[in-house]
Amino acid sequence: MPISISNISFINPFCLISLIQLFRHEKPDVLVLNFSADIKTAGIAAKWAGIKNIVYRRGSAIPIRDTLINRLLYKKIITHIIANSQETKRTILKNNRKLYPSDKISVIYNGIDLAQFDSLPDIQLFKRTDKEVLIGNVGRLVLQKGQKFLIEMAILLKKKDINFKILIAGEGPLETSLKETAAGAGVEDRIVFLGFINNVKAFMENIDIFVLPSIWEGFGYVLVEAMACRKPVVAFNISSNPEIITNNETGFLVDPLDITTFTQKVEYLSKDVNLCETLGKAGRKRVEEFFEIERTQKNVEALLVGLVNCELLVG
């Protein structure tokens, strides 16, 4: 029986004692940790309680710091790692190739429940006018997500006299500065900040093209959501993006920070409805084949069962 632990963010003697007692009572075959902070609490408690399989699910592509505490935790506590992309796996070992055995890091992509996703209601979040092309982006308004590049793209598209709107869904600390930059560049009428939205599927259904100008991603889940809605996607060729997007088949991958080419790809799509449909259909097929939640669940289950069976054979 596996137990999953999420987001225990403090080290407390009473917390450790309680967890040790819990683990000794439940006697799980596997403990799955979902946040790095969990390793320092639940991971240590599990080790003391004698749990043989302590698995850490890593979802961030931020390189792990090469510190003494991390070397101890990864060598003495964690017995296996699940990374959500090859890029995430790479960044785990970026600062220290010997931090953890590479063959004990399994890559299992995040999954989407297509049945549930498809059943979400279609809601008109934005009213299209004058046959304008709607270009969409979803993400926190932070430097990592690169919405500033969308302002540069808006400037270039406006110069080409293209009828468009860029819809940005999300909140974050850069909202005010992004709006001020757009106004200063004279494109505030072309960019609409929608704020946080609950129904991502409805957002995707409202747009024609999805763009992701992030400068890094652990796993760009919004790309999967856009492709699930049969939308062509454009993103920088960085991090895990090429693991999700098949270039020229489900969308376009552009050299990092090359906003001129990025804009050209968007312009190309804006003028070719048939191409958008072709890429969109291919994107949906790719999601069904590689990123459906059932596939993810089976892969995780197979891994955990395999760890337990291996431990039983060794024992």
N, C-alpha and C positions, 0 to 999 in steps of 0.2 A: 504494500500500500504506500503510495507517495503522499507527501504533505508539501504544500506550496506556501511559502512565506513571502510577504511583500511589504516593503517600506517600513522597516523598523529602524529608525534613524538615530538611536542613541544607545550608548553602552551604560547599562545600569545593573548593578549586582543583583538586585531583586528580579529584574527582567531575565537575566541569565539563569538564575536559579529556577525561576518559573518555567522557562523554556526547557531546561534540562529535565525537570520533573515531567513536563508534558511529553517530551520525546521518549523518555524511559517508560512512560505509561503506554503510549501509543505504539511504540516500536515500529516506526515506519521503515520500509525498505529503502526509500529514497526521499531526500529532502530537496526541494527545488527552491532556489533563492532568486528573486526577481529584481533586486536592487543591490548596488555595491555595498550600501550601508548594512544590508542584511547579513553580509559575510562576517562582519565584526561582532554581530550579536548572535543571531540564530545559527550562523555557521560555526562559531566557536562552541556554542551550547551543544550543537549536534555532534561535534567532534568529541566533546566530553561525555556525551550520552552514548557514544559508541555506534552512531549511525555510519554505515559503511559507504553509502553513496550520497554525496553532497554536490548537487548540480547547480551551477550558476547560469542563469539566462542573461546574456549580455545583449543589450539593444542599442547601445550608443557607440558611435564610431570615433569617440574621443580617445586618443591614446592613453593607456594606463600609465600612471607615473611610476618610474622605477625607484621606489622607496623601500626601505627595510621592511616596513609593515606590510606592504603589498607583496613583497617577495615571500614573506612568511605565510601570509594568508593564502596565496595561490599555490604554494608548495605543500603546506601542511593541512589546509582545511578543504579546499575545493578538490573534488575527484573527477569532475567533468564540467565542460562549458558548452552551452548551446549559444551560438552566435546567430543573429538574424540576417547576416549576409556575409559574403566573402570579405567585403570591405571591413566589416566589424571584426572579423577574425584577424585580419591583417593588422588592425590598429591595436589589438590586444597585445601583440608582440612587437609593436613598432619601437618602443623604447628599450626593450630588453628581450632579445630572441630566446633567452633561456628562462624567461619568467614562468612559462608554462609549456608542457609538451604539446606541440602542434597537433599531433594525432589524437589528442583528447579534447579537441575543440571541434564540435560538429556544427555544420551550418544548416539551419532549418529556417526557411523564410516565414515571415509573418503571414498569416492567412486571413482571407476575407470570407465571411459567411454570405455567399452570393444570394441565397434564398431570402435571408433577412434583409440584405441590402436592397435587393430588387423590390421588396415589398414596401419599402418606405414611400410615403406619399410624395407625389410631384407637386411642388408649390412654386408659384411664380415669385421669385425673389427680386426680379428686376424686369422692367418692361422695356423691351426692345423698340427702338424707333428708327425709322428711315432705313431699314434693312442693314443696320450696323452690325459689324462682326463683334461678337462678345468673346473676349479673351479672359480667362479666369486663372486665379491663383488662390491657394489656401495655405495658410501658415501663420505662425506667430510673427509679429512685427518686430523682428530682431535681426541683427547683422547676419547671422548664419543663413537666414532665409532669402536674403538678397533682393528684397522688394525695391531697393534703390535702383536696381538695373531695369526694373519695369518702367520707372520714370524715364530713364534714358531711352528705352524702347519706344515709349509713347512719343517722345520728341521726334525720333526718326520716322515713325509711322505717320505722324501728323505732317511732316515735311513732304511725305509721299502722297499726301491728300487721300489717305485711306480712311474710310468711315468705320470707326471702331470705338469700343469702350473697353477698358481694362477693369474687371471686377476683382477686388481683393477682399477675401474673407479672413478675418482674424483680428486679434487684439495684441497689443504689446507696447513696450516702452518707446518704440520709434514712431508711433502713430502720428504724433504732432509734427515731428521733424519731417516725416515723409510727406505729409500734407503741405507743409510750408515749402518743401523743395519742389513739389509738383506745381504749386501756385507760382513760385518764382520762375519756373521754367515755362509757364504759360500752358500747362496741360492739365490743370485741375479739373477742367470740364470733360476730360477724357478718362479720368481715373476715379472710380467709385469705391470708397472704403465702406464695406458692408458690416464691419464689426464681426463679433463671434456668431457663428451659425451652428445650429444643432443638426440640421439635416444636410450632410455633405452631398448626398445623392441628389437632392433637389437642386443644389448649387451646380453640380456637374451637368444636370439636365438643362440648366438655363444657359450654358455657355456653348461656344463652338470649338474653342481650342483651349487646352490647358497648358500652362507654362509653369516651370519650376526653376527659378534662377538661384537656388540655394548654392552656397559655396562648399557645403559638405552635407551628407546625409548618412545616417546609419542604415536605414531602410526607408525609402521614400514612399510611405504607405499611401499618400495622396495620389501618387502616380497610378497605383493599382486601382484606387477608387475611380479615377478619371477613365482609365482603360476599361474598367468594368461597365462604365456608362458609354462606352464606344466613342470616346473622345480622343482625337490625336493629341499627342503630348510633345512638348519641346523642353529640353533640359540640358544643363551642362554635362559634359562627359566626365563626371567625377564620382568618387565614392561608389555607392551601390547602384547608381542610376543605370549603368550598362547591364547590370544583372536583371533589371526590370524591363527596360526599354530595348527592343530590338531595332537598332538604327535603320531608318528607311523602310521599316516594315510596320512598326506600331507607332512610330513617331520619329523625332530627330534628336540626335545627340550632337552638341556643339562644343568646340574647344572651350575650356574654362575661361570665363570672363570676356569672351569674344561676343560682345553684345551686338555688334554689327551683323555678324552671321546669324546670331540668335534671332534678330529682328527680320532678317531676310527669310528665314524659315517660316516665321509667323506670317509674314506677308505672302509667301508662297501658298501657304495653307488657306489664307483668307480669300484667295482668288480661285481656289479649286475645291468646290464642294465634293466632287467625286473622290478626290484624293483623301479628303477628310473622312469620308465614309469608309473608304478602303482601309485606311490606317486604323480607324476606330473599330472596325469589325475584327481586324487582326489582333488588336489590343485586347478585346474581349476574349477572344480565343486563347490568348496567352495567359490571361488571368485564370480562365477555367482550367488550363492545363497545369499551371505551376503555382498558383497562389490561392487556390480555394481552401477554405478552413479545414475541410475534411482531410485533405492531403497533409496539411500541417499537423493536425491532431494525430494522424496515423504515424507520421514520422517521429513525433515526440514520444508517443506510446511505445513504438518499436525500440527507440533508443533506451527508454527507462526500463523496459522489460529485459532488453539485452544486457543492461548493466547488472540487474538483479540476477539474471540467469548465469552470467559470467562469474559473479561473486559466489553463487551457490556451487558452481562447478569447481572454482578454486578452493572454496571451503571444504 
